[in-house]
Structures are given as C-alpha cells and as structure tokens.
Amino acid sequence: MPDNRNNRIARLVSQRTFEVKSERVPEPEEGRVLVRVVACGVCASELHAWEDPLPEYPITMGHEPVGVVEEAGAGEGGFSVGDMVTGRFGPTFCDYLLVDPRDLVAVPAGLGIEDAMGEPLGCVVEGFRRTPLELGDRVAVVGAGYMGALMLELLRVGGLGPIVAIDPRPDARRLAVELGAGEAYDPADPPIGELTGAFDVVIESSGTQSGLDLATEMVREHGAISILGFHQGARRSVDVEAWNWKAIDVINAHVRRRDLLNDAIRRGLELVQQGRIRPARLVTHRSGLEGIDDAFRALSSKPEGFVKAVVVNERA
C-alpha cells in the first residue's frame, strides 16, 4: 500500500534563509523508530549557523523535538505507536525521521507539547547537577534567557538563595524576579560594582564574552563559575590570572553523554509533571515549518518579551 504522507524538511540553503521541500517519508529500518515531529524548539546554539555565512549549503538543523511514535518494531526500546517522545535527536525541523530508540525519552502522560521539550530541560537539569551548590550559597545567574530562566526555576525548587539575576533586557529581569530571583540587575547598573566577589557560585548562561568577564568579577575567592551558556562564533578569552588568584573552580556544565542527558530529561519532566517548574510559560514565539526563518529572526533580534521560539508543525 503506498504511503501518501509527505515529509517536509527545512534546509538552510543560504545565509538567513531556509527552504522547505517535501520528500518521501523514510522507510522503516531495523533498530530505528519512525517519529512524527510535533514541535521543535529553536536553540541559541543554532543561531550562528543561521546568521553567518557557511562554507557550504544546504544544512539541516533542529535538536529540541517533541514527537509521536508512528512506527516501531517489536521491542524497539519499549516504545509503541502513539507514544509521545522527546530527547536529543535530529535534524528535526521536519515532519518525520528515523531515530535510534536509545535517544528517545517517553513524555509523562498529561504534559503539553511546550512543557515536553526535553533536550534543553535536560541540559539545564544536568548543568544544575554538575554545579557545586550548597544550601545557603549566594548564587548569581548571568543571562536570563530561556536556559537561564529554567536554571532560575531549578534553583528556586532546590532551595538555593539568595539568587541574583543579571541581564541587559528589562523584560528578562522582570521575568527573572517572577521565577525566583531576589534581585535582578542590568550589567551596566552601578550596583554591579558592589557585587564584585560577592557570590559563592556564578552560573554563566549568556554565552557571551561579556558574560564570562562579569562572572569572573562576581565570583568570590574559592567560589565556582559554572558555564551553562553555549559559546559559539568568535573565540572567547578568559582572565586566567583572576581565576588563578581567586582559586576558583570552573565547571563546563554541558552534557554530551546520552545516558546522563536522558536521565536528566526524565528528572526534569518529572518536575514538570509535579508542577514544580513550568517550561511552557517561557515559550513566547511560535511559527510553522514554512515560517522557520521568522522563528530565527525572533531569536536573533529578541523583541520585547522574547524568551523562546518553537517551530510547530501544522499537522501535529
């Protein structure tokens, strides 16, 4: 029986330009699960590829999916047709793809699509686990975008405090306070100078050179800097003399191991199911697959109120 489904795939074909074309749905393969992509978050780590010219085109992207199992062989990771799944797999700016079941994490019953984007949630949960935090620590979060906002929620749930957020955008600072920060500052505010060396732990989630520099200033002697932000494009420089002098610990809070990420995703989704954190309220911009460039433009320009853009497939 012929398969009449179309598989739309968005490919970046030139600077700041995606093209969506339809192809056949992938044929089932042994050891793979066919997943229908319902939605996929737009990650800041993909912005550099969209904004700047690349050596060659086209390329495919997308790695923050929520999907539904369309076809699964017997015993393929314990997944059945109709299961909602998430995880780190891709490229998922498309309708269908074949996925290694080891990359899939089941979404708990009752969760909405925008609460179920497991990859960024798992990255923050694992970053929280790797960061040396103790009750009573004074913590600063530099950068209150989507990842920083999720971290603020975890810090609140974990009983850490007092927490200070730093972000140049007024709307991001207001959100940070709503999420549990006791105070929020613009990095240009005069009080910032008074916070030099004031924090046991500084979580850098801005992904910028200025964020690294500010984290170095704000951490105390024998404190810790946890680098949650994704740094891309130009190389970064760090003040190693200051790091030496302060005798600080520096943690790369990123995760690549499948087992660690999947476990962190499960733990994060459990917190969402319990109502202790609410990622969906951070989704502010949505587009269909044909409007994917609009989602990237929003991520690039960060209009008033922007936190997170998601590409939602119309046939979801």
C-alpha positions, 0 to 999 in steps of 0.5 A: 500500500503506498504511503501518501504522507509527505515529509517536509524538511527545512534546509538552510540553503543560504545565509538567513534563509531556509527552504522547505521541500517535501520528500518521501517519508523514510522507510522503516529500518531495523533498530530505528523508530519512525517519529512524527515531529510535533514541535521543535524548539529553536536553540541559541546554539543554532543561531550562528549557523543561521546568521553567518555565512557557511562554507557550504549549503544546504544544512539541516538543523533542529535538536529540541523535538517533541514527537509521536511514535508512528512506527516501531518494531517489536521491542524497539526500546519499549516504545509503541505507536502513539507514544509521545517522545522527546530527547536529543535527536535530529535534524528535526525541523521536519515532519518525520525521521528515523531515530535510534530508540536509545535517544528517545525519552517517553513524555509523562502522560498529561504534559503539553507539547511546550512543557515536553521539550526535553533536550534543553530541560535536560541540559539545564537539569544536568548543568544544575547537577554538575554545579557545586551548590550548597544550601545557603550559597549566594548564587548569581545567574548571568543571562536570563534567557530561556536556559537561564530562566529554567536554571532560575526555576531549578534553583528556586525548587532546590532551595538555593538563595539568595539568587541574583539575576543579571541581564541587559533586557528589562523584560528578562529581569522582570521575568527573572524576579517572577521565577525566583530571583531576589534581585535582578540587575542590568550589567551596566547598573552601578550596583554591579560594582558592589557585587564584585566577589560577592557570590559563592557560585556564578552560573554563566548562561549568556554565552557571551564574552561579556558574560564570562568577564562579569562572572569572573568579577562576581565570583568570590575567592574559592567560589565556582563559575559554572558555564551553562551558556553555549559559546559559539562564533568568535573565540572567547578569552578568559582572565586566567590570572583572576581565576588563578588568584581567586582559586576558583573552580570552573565547571563546563556544565554541558552534557554530551553523554546520552545516558546522563542527558536522558536521565536528566530529561526524565528528572526534569519532566518529572518536575514538570509533571509535579508542577514544580517548574513550568517550561511552557510559560517561557515559550513566547514565539511560535511559527510553522515549518514554512515560517522557520526563518521568522522563528530565527529572526525572533531569536536573533533580534529578541523583541520585547518579551522574547524568551523562546521560539518553537517551530510547530508543525501544522499537522501535529 
